Amino acid sequence: MWNMHDLVMVSNDDCKDQLQMDRSSFHKLCGLVKTIGGLKSSRNISVEEKMAMFFSILAHHTKNRCVKFCFKRSGQTVSKHFHHVLNCILRLQYLFLVTPQPVDETISDTRWGKFQGCLGALDGTYIDVHVPATDKGRYRNRKGYCSVNVLGVCDMNMRFIYILTGWEGSAADSRVLRDAIHRNNRLHVPRGNYYLCDNGYPNCEGFLTPPSWYLIKTANKIIVAYCLLHNYIRREMDVDPLERSLDEYMSTQSDEELVDEVEVIESLETTTEWNTWRDTVAHNMFNEWNLTI
């Protein structure tokens, strides 16, 4: 059985191990869900205990039967308060989702400097779900299991700007994105700005995909070579250089946000002008890199 005082009041290490955040962050969040989310202590359970049960489930995918044993509560109580906390957390979305800052000439990170006007990056991911047998066909993705196709949009600091979940796993990434820019709570992409994305999406105004430089036979060989070299680096080096550079990048970024009302992109249409601009950016980056070797 967990002692709530020991869990959230004594050791930062224990708090981070069990709840994935330190004591200060945990208590600040408890204050927010009380004042803004509307979560209240009940006769026998404090807000802090409700939050601890919730995060022990999310942080470790803990089953109800394990949580009820650790907290000495009934399974019904655990389930009830899990859903209460979940709804309260969602009420904080306008506090936690960020407004992106476009890349401009003042950017110090050379990796982003070539992408003037870029707001961040987006991609889709599959999250496993349990669905009724009659719906499994719609939710079964190309990998063969039932999931939802979740669109995640992040800024340069890897903070979420926008999340769209609910589409069946069988839905194509481009279809999910098209819905994101048309729905009422849409993804806003001001004209003149754009997001980086992979080739699962159309290369069109507002969404920049990488060009393909190689014939398919060569491309397939390069993919395998990447994977082999990745394993070699992970085996031979204590720290992956990419992880070190990512840590350095994260430590130098600010939390400035941009809030503006501007015309936004509302369609996904590939144009010759956008493809030409994409290829020009890619060629310029390659030529500059070539001069350094």
Disulfide bonds with the S-S distance in Angstrom:
none
